Every structure is written in structure tokens, then in C-alpha cells.
Amino acid sequence: MTPRPDSSGDLESLVGLRSVKGTHYAQFRGVEQRLTRVVSALERISRALVRTAEGPETLVIAVLDAAREHLGADWVLFALSDGRLERTGPRHLMMDSSGVVYAFEGVDSAAEPINLPDDVLNRLNDILRGQVVRLGRPVIDDHHVHVPVELDGEVVGGLSAWMPLTHTVDPSDVVVLRILAGQATVALLNAALFEESRHLLDRAEQAYDESRRHAAHLAERNTELERTQRELSAAMRQEVLNTERSRIARELHDSVAQSVLSAGVQIEVCRIDADPVLADRLAVAGRLTKDAVEQVRSVIYTLNHAPSGGAGDLAAILDELCSMHMPADLRTDVKVVGRQRDLSHEVQHAILRIAGEALFNTAIHAQATTAKVALSYAESQVRLTVDDDGSGDPDHMRRVMRTATVGDLSGRHHGLANMHSRAIELGGDLRIRRSRLGGVRIVVEIPATQKVDN
């Protein structure tokens, strides 16, 4: 008959009994009681763990209460050493057998610690000063147990309990206290990390608010700058317009008006000795010169007393230039092609100067009846054309411009040279062609910049 296998070894490993004989019933009951206490301790640990989300103070109180219930302790103490986990709290808590919590600072719900046992106070001071924690291992007496609170292999505090004389410390009690102490440490560390995260979030929100305020301030300043730039650009355009008025008025007074007056005087002198037929013709010529002088004086007065406020855009100023330059019997037209935009002051100044000089030449020299100005905006350049139906000769004007550019023609014909040099200085070009209207076409192309000068 095959012998039955001996199962006493397995039974011993499970319950701590060598046999199930009735004489060992007392031993079995002792193991059962220890298992029951361990299961109860695990339940208390579980109840403490679920309080983690409620904050470190609530969790530490739950840890103390779980330790008190498990050990039936008269006093339970949790404390952190000075200089360890400094941004966490509570730093220490004590609980008596009835569950009343005591603390010297940092816990609003704690009772005032009066007449505490000397053992508890001495252990609190030892933990705060780091004397007990240096051991790094549990301290176990018959009715007292202390376990270190550890973090990353370093002792940062301690958890102690004092039991009544009727209770003896079991090795499983040390394991339970270690678990509770570790959970309290994790809770305090999480609280510190949460607090730091909250501070970082607050700082990030403050930085975001500050950046929004700064962006709003920059937008406001940018709006003010754009308004100032527009006003400055308008003032510069108006200055160009006023300067052009003064120049034309001076030119008319010093040259044209004086020449017409001189011609009138010569006509009157000739009439004295002329025969009647010739005298009549000279009288007509005298009246014509007199009318011309009056017209020139009227133009000079208009130029010197023209309104100076409210300068508009470049096209509007060109319209005004046409009205300034052109006599009443010369029709003018201004046309804009493309999307109009702000140009730099240098480009605007050059266009107005060149347009003014071209229109002045048309009015004084070309004997034209029509003048057309076109301003075209392209992606990379701006183009100005001035056409007339007068008697000007493009070939002759090109020769005069080349000659005036390299030498002095007795102070004459510098207008064409100035127009050409203004275009060249800005990287552009000026060309003189035959116009479809029959007269002369002035073509100026200048690289366009959209930056408005400060």
C-alpha cells in the first residue's frame, strides 16, 4: 500500500501549526487572532489611503487614528525633523487613546497640548532634533514602538506609539506602522509638489496676464505710432506742397512776370514811332501783355495764399499740384492705378518734386492744352508719368538733360537735371519719350518701400 503524502509541512507554512491534533488547538487560535489583526490593520490602512486626496493634514490624522486603533495605543506621535520637507505640513501631530489630536503649531483643528506625557514630549523633541532618526531602524519595547519615516533612503521623521501594559508589540505591528509612516510621507511629499505646482501655475497665470497687458499696451502704442506716422507723413507732404508753391511763385515773379513786363514796355515804346496800322497791332499786343501780367500776378497771389491745412494722400496732393501749376486754359487729369499705399518720405518727396517740375515745364514752355498725370503702384516700384499735347521735343530735352547733368548751361535747364538726379538717388530712372497726346511724356520709376519713415 502506497503511503499517503505528509501534508504537515504545507499546513505549517500556511498557519504556523505542526499538526492539526486537538492538543494544538490553542496554537491554532493564536495564529487566527494574528491573521485577524493583520486583516483589520490592512482595512485601516486602506481607509487611511483613501483620504490622500483630502490633503496632508487629513491623511496624517487618518494614519494616527489607524495606528491607534490597530495597537489600542494610549498615545501616537508623528513628527518631521527640522530641516526636512520644510515646505510641507503638518510638521507634527499627537493623538490620545480617545482620538483627540494635539499640536503645538500649524493645525487649526488640534487641541492645545497641555499635560502631555513626558515620554511623548521627549520623543517629539528627539525627532525634531534628528537624534532618534539617525538610527534608521525601528525601536521596539514591550509596550512601545517607533519606526523611522524615510524618503529616498534618508530618515526625515518618525512615527511612535505607546500601548497599555496589557498589550505587547508583535512583529506584524512594526510592518503596519511602516506602511502607515510611508503613506504619510508620500502624502506630505505630494502636498509639497502640489503646492509648488500651484505656485508655478499662479506665476504662469500672472505671466500670462502680464503678457496680455503688455501686448495690449504695445498695440495701443503701435496705434499711436501709426497715427503719429500718418500725421508726420501728411505734414511732410504739406511741407513739400508749400515749398513747391513758393518756388513756382518766385519763378513766375522773377522770370515770367518780369519778362512780360519788359515786353510790354518795349511794345509801348515802339507804338510811339509806328505807323497807324502797326500801332493798332502793337496796342493789341500791349493789352495782351498787360492781361498776361495780371494773370501771372493772380497766380502768384493764389500760390502765396493757398490753404496749408489738411494734406491728403499722394493722389490728392498731385491733384492740388495740377491746380497750382496749370493756367485756366490747360486741362489736367490725375489717375491712380493699383492699390494705393504709404510710401517712404523720400519716395513721396521725389515724386512730388518731379511731378511739380514736369507740370511747371508744361505750363511755361510746352504751349500745351492738356496734361495728364498717372501714378501706378506695382509690387516693387511706383511709376509716375506726365503727358502733354504741347510742342516740346523729346530728343532736344534728352540732350539738354544730359548736358545739364555734366555741366552748367549758364544756370538754365537745371530742372530736367534735378528731376533725373532725384530718381537716380533712390535707385530709379527717368526717361523722356514722345507722348501719345503728341507732346512729351516724362516717365519715372522708383523702387517702392512701404515703410513709413519715423
C-alpha positions in Angstrom: 0.0 0.0 0.0 1.4 3.3 -1.0 2.0 5.6 1.9 0.0 8.9 2.0 2.0 12.0 1.5 2.7 14.0 4.6 0.9 17.4 4.4 2.0 18.7 7.7 4.8 20.9 6.1 2.3 22.7 3.9 0.0 23.2 6.8 2.8 24.6 8.9 3.7 27.1 6.2 0.2 28.4 6.0 -1.0 28.6 9.6 2.1 28.1 11.7 1.0 24.7 13.1 2.9 21.5 13.0 -0.2 19.3 13.1 -4.0 19.5 13.5 -4.1 17.5 16.6 -6.6 18.7 19.1 -3.8 19.3 21.6 -2.6 22.1 19.4 -5.9 24.0 19.2 -4.6 26.8 21.4 -1.7 27.4 19.0 -4.2 27.5 16.1 -6.3 30.1 17.8 -3.3 32.3 18.3 -2.4 32.3 14.6 -6.0 33.0 13.8 -6.0 36.0 16.1 -2.8 37.4 14.5 -4.3 37.0 11.0 -7.5 38.7 12.1 -5.4 41.7 13.4 -3.4 41.9 10.2 -6.6 41.9 8.1 -8.0 44.6 10.3 -4.8 46.6 10.0 -5.0 46.3 6.3 -8.5 47.6 6.3 -7.5 50.6 8.5 -4.5 51.3 6.1 -7.0 51.2 3.2 -9.3 53.7 5.0 -6.3 56.0 5.6 -5.1 55.7 1.9 -8.4 56.9 0.5 -8.0 60.2 2.5 -5.0 61.2 0.4 -7.0 63.4 -1.9 -8.2 65.4 1.1 -4.8 66.8 1.8 -1.8 66.0 4.0 -3.4 67.1 7.4 -6.4 64.8 6.9 -4.2 61.9 5.8 -1.8 62.2 8.7 -4.7 62.3 11.2 -6.1 59.2 9.5 -2.7 57.5 9.8 -2.5 58.3 13.5 -6.1 57.0 14.0 -5.3 53.8 12.1 -2.2 53.2 14.2 -4.1 54.0 17.5 -6.9 51.5 16.6 -4.6 48.8 15.5 -2.4 48.9 18.5 -5.0 50.1 21.0 -2.5 52.8 21.8 -2.7 55.3 24.6 -0.6 57.8 22.5 0.5 58.0 18.9 3.0 60.6 17.6 4.0 61.6 14.0 6.8 64.2 13.5 9.2 65.5 10.9 12.8 66.5 11.7 13.8 70.2 11.5 15.2 71.0 8.0 13.4 68.1 6.3 10.5 68.6 3.9 10.3 72.2 5.1 7.6 73.2 2.7 5.1 70.5 3.9 2.8 70.3 6.9 1.7 69.4 9.4 5.2 69.1 11.0 3.9 67.1 14.0 0.7 65.6 15.4 -0.1 63.7 18.5 -3.3 61.7 19.3 -4.5 60.2 22.6 -6.5 57.0 23.2 -9.8 58.7 22.6 -8.7 60.1 19.2 -8.2 63.7 20.3 -5.4 65.4 18.1 -2.8 67.7 19.7 -0.2 70.0 18.0 1.9 73.0 19.0 1.6 74.8 15.7 0.2 74.6 12.1 -3.0 72.6 12.8 -6.2 74.7 13.4 -8.3 71.7 14.4 -5.8 70.4 17.0 -6.4 70.8 20.8 -4.0 72.7 22.9 -1.2 70.3 24.2 -1.5 70.6 28.0 -0.1 68.0 30.4 1.2 65.7 27.7 3.2 62.6 28.9 6.9 63.2 29.3 7.7 60.2 27.1 5.7 61.7 24.2 7.2 65.2 24.6 10.8 63.8 24.9 10.3 61.6 21.8 8.9 64.7 19.9 12.0 66.7 20.8 14.3 63.8 19.8 12.6 63.5 16.4 12.7 67.3 15.8 16.4 67.4 16.6 17.1 64.4 14.5 18.5 62.3 17.3 16.3 59.2 17.0 16.0 59.3 13.2 19.8 58.8 12.8 19.3 55.1 13.8 17.3 54.5 10.7 15.7 51.4 12.2 12.7 50.6 14.4 12.8 51.0 18.2 10.8 48.2 19.8 10.0 47.8 23.5 7.3 45.6 25.1 4.8 48.4 25.2 6.3 51.0 22.8 7.3 51.0 19.1 9.0 53.7 16.9 9.5 53.4 13.1 11.5 55.9 11.1 9.8 58.0 8.3 12.0 57.6 5.3 12.3 59.4 1.9 14.7 58.4 -0.9 16.7 56.3 1.6 17.0 59.1 4.2 15.3 59.4 7.5 13.1 62.6 7.7 11.0 61.9 10.8 9.4 59.2 12.9 6.1 57.5 13.9 5.8 56.4 17.6 3.1 54.6 19.6 2.7 53.8 23.3 0.5 50.9 24.3 -1.0 50.0 27.6 0.6 47.3 29.8 -1.9 44.8 28.6 -0.7 44.9 25.0 2.6 43.5 23.8 4.2 44.6 20.5 4.0 42.0 17.7 6.4 42.0 14.7 3.4 42.5 12.4 2.7 45.8 14.3 6.0 47.1 13.1 5.1 46.3 9.5 1.7 48.0 9.8 3.4 51.2 11.3 6.0 51.2 8.5 3.2 51.1 5.9 1.4 53.9 7.6 4.5 56.0 8.0 5.4 55.6 4.4 1.9 56.6 3.3 2.1 59.7 5.4 5.5 60.6 3.9 4.1 60.2 0.3 1.1 62.4 1.2 3.4 65.2 2.6 5.6 64.9 -0.5 2.6 65.1 -2.8 1.3 68.1 -0.9 4.7 69.8 -1.4 4.7 69.0 -5.1 1.1 70.2 -5.4 1.9 73.4 -3.6 4.9 74.0 -5.8 2.8 73.3 -8.9 0.1 75.7 -7.7 2.7 78.4 -7.2 4.1 77.7 -10.7 0.6 77.8 -12.1 -0.1 81.1 -10.3 3.2 82.5 -11.7 2.3 81.3 -15.1 -1.1 82.9 -14.9 0.5 86.1 -13.7 3.0 86.0 -16.5 0.2 85.4 -19.0 -1.9 88.3 -17.6 1.2 90.5 -17.7 1.9 89.4 -21.3 -1.6 90.2 -22.3 -1.4 93.6 -20.6 1.9 94.2 -22.3 0.5 93.1 -25.7 -2.4 95.5 -25.2 -0.1 98.3 -24.3 2.1 97.5 -27.3 -1.0 97.5 -29.5 -2.1 100.9 -28.1 1.4 102.3 -28.6 1.5 100.9 -32.1 -1.8 102.5 -32.9 -0.4 105.8 -31.6 2.7 105.4 -33.6 0.8 104.7 -36.8 -1.3 107.8 -36.2 1.8 109.9 -35.5 3.4 108.5 -38.6 0.4 109.4 -40.7 0.4 112.9 -39.3 4.1 113.3 -39.8 3.8 112.0 -43.4 0.9 114.4 -44.1 3.0 117.3 -42.6 5.9 116.3 -44.8 3.7 116.2 -47.8 2.3 119.6 -46.9 5.8 121.0 -46.5 6.7 119.8 -50.0 3.5 121.4 -51.3 4.2 124.7 -49.6 7.8 124.7 -50.8 6.6 124.0 -54.4 4.1 126.9 -54.2 6.9 129.2 -53.0 9.3 128.1 -55.7 6.7 128.5 -58.5 5.6 131.9 -57.2 9.2 133.0 -57.1 9.9 131.7 -60.6 6.8 133.4 -62.0 7.7 136.7 -60.3 11.4 136.8 -61.0 11.3 135.5 -64.6 8.0 135.3 -66.4 6.4 138.4 -64.9 9.5 140.5 -65.4 9.9 139.3 -69.0 6.3 140.0 -69.8 6.5 143.5 -68.2 9.7 144.2 -70.2 7.9 143.1 -73.4 5.0 145.4 -72.6 7.4 148.4 -72.1 9.1 147.7 -75.4 5.8 147.5 -77.2 4.7 150.9 -75.8 8.0 152.4 -76.9 7.5 151.0 -80.5 4.0 152.4 -80.7 5.2 156.0 -80.4 7.0 156.0 -83.8 5.0 153.3 -85.6 2.5 153.9 -88.4 -1.2 153.7 -87.6 -1.7 150.1 -88.8 1.3 148.8 -86.9 0.4 151.0 -83.9 -3.0 149.3 -83.7 -1.3 145.9 -83.7 1.1 147.0 -81.1 -1.8 148.2 -79.0 -3.4 144.7 -79.1 0.0 143.2 -78.2 0.2 145.7 -75.3 -3.2 144.7 -74.0 -2.3 141.0 -74.2 0.9 141.5 -72.3 -1.0 143.5 -69.7 -3.5 140.7 -69.3 -0.7 138.2 -69.1 0.9 140.2 -66.3 -2.4 140.3 -64.4 -2.8 136.6 -64.8 0.7 135.9 -63.5 0.1 138.2 -60.5 -3.2 136.4 -59.8 -1.4 133.0 -59.9 1.4 134.3 -57.6 -1.2 135.6 -55.2 -3.0 132.3 -55.2 0.2 130.3 -54.6 1.2 132.5 -51.7 -2.2 132.5 -50.1 -3.2 128.9 -50.7 -4.6 127.0 -47.7 -2.0 125.0 -45.8 -4.0 122.6 -43.7 -5.4 119.1 -44.2 -2.9 117.5 -46.5 -4.4 114.4 -48.1 -2.9 111.4 -49.8 -0.4 111.4 -52.6 -3.0 111.4 -55.4 -4.8 114.3 -53.7 -1.6 116.3 -53.5 -0.9 115.7 -57.2 -4.4 117.0 -57.9 -3.6 120.1 -56.0 -0.3 120.5 -57.8 -2.1 120.4 -61.1 -4.5 123.1 -60.0 -1.5 125.2 -58.8 0.6 124.8 -61.9 -1.9 124.9 -64.7 -3.4 128.1 -66.2 -7.1 128.2 -66.7 -6.9 127.2 -70.4 -4.9 124.0 -69.7 -7.0 120.9 -68.8 -5.4 118.5 -66.3 -6.2 115.0 -65.1 -4.7 112.8 -62.4 -5.1 109.0 -62.4 -4.1 106.3 -59.9 -3.5 102.7 -60.9 -3.1 99.8 -58.5 -3.6 99.6 -54.7 -2.5 102.8 -53.2 -0.3 102.5 -50.1 2.0 104.5 -47.9 5.5 105.2 -49.3 8.6 106.4 -47.6 9.0 110.2 -47.2 12.0 110.2 -49.6 10.0 108.5 -52.4 6.9 110.7 -51.9 9.1 113.8 -51.8 10.9 112.8 -55.1 7.6 112.0 -56.9 6.0 115.4 -55.9 9.2 117.3 -56.8 9.4 115.6 -60.2 5.7 115.9 -60.9 5.8 119.6 -59.9 8.8 120.3 -62.2 7.3 118.5 -65.1 4.0 120.3 -64.8 5.7 123.6 -64.4 7.6 123.0 -67.7 4.4 122.0 -69.4 2.7 125.2 -68.2 5.5 127.6 -69.1 7.3 126.1 -72.1 5.1 123.5 -73.9 2.2 125.6 -75.1 0.0 122.6 -74.2 -3.8 122.4 -73.8 -3.9 119.0 -72.0 -1.7 117.4 -69.3 -2.3 114.0 -67.8 -0.6 112.6 -64.6 -0.7 108.9 -63.9 0.6 107.3 -60.7 0.9 103.5 -60.8 1.6 101.2 -57.8 3.3 97.9 -58.6 4.6 95.2 -56.2 8.1 96.5 -56.1 8.0 100.0 -57.6 5.9 103.1 -58.1 5.7 104.7 -61.6 4.9 108.3 -62.4 4.1 109.5 -65.9 3.3 113.1 -67.1 2.0 113.5 -70.6 1.1 116.7 -72.5 0.0 117.6 -76.1 2.4 120.5 -76.3 5.2 121.4 -78.7 8.1 120.0 -76.7 10.8 117.9 -78.5 11.8 114.8 -76.5 15.2 114.4 -78.4 16.1 118.0 -77.6 15.0 117.7 -73.9 17.1 114.5 -73.6 20.2 116.3 -74.9 19.6 119.2 -72.7 19.2 116.9 -69.7 22.5 115.1 -70.4 24.3 118.3 -70.9 22.9 119.9 -67.8 23.9 116.8 -65.8 27.6 117.1 -66.7 27.9 120.8 -66.9 26.5 124.3 -66.3 24.3 125.7 -69.0 24.6 129.3 -67.7 22.2 128.4 -64.9 19.4 127.3 -67.3 17.7 123.9 -67.7 18.6 122.6 -64.3 15.0 121.4 -63.8 15.5 118.4 -66.0 18.8 117.5 -64.4 17.2 117.8 -60.9 14.4 115.5 -61.9 16.8 112.9 -63.2 19.1 113.1 -60.2 16.2 112.7 -57.7 15.1 109.4 -59.5 18.7 108.1 -59.7 19.4 108.8 -56.0 16.5 106.5 -55.0 17.6 103.7 -57.3 15.2 104.6 -60.0 15.2 106.0 -63.5 13.8 108.9 -65.6 13.0 108.7 -69.3 11.7 111.3 -71.8 9.5 109.9 -74.6 7.1 111.1 -77.2 3.6 111.1 -75.7 0.6 109.6 -77.5 -1.0 113.0 -76.9 1.5 114.5 -79.3 3.8 116.2 -76.9 6.3 114.9 -74.3 6.0 112.1 -71.8 8.1 112.1 -68.6 8.4 108.5 -67.2 9.8 108.0 -63.7 10.2 104.6 -62.0 11.4 104.4 -58.4 11.6 101.2 -56.1 8.8 101.4 -53.6 9.2 100.9 -49.9 6.1 100.6 -47.7 7.9 101.6 -44.6 6.7 105.0 -43.4 9.7 106.9 -42.0 9.7 107.9 -38.3 
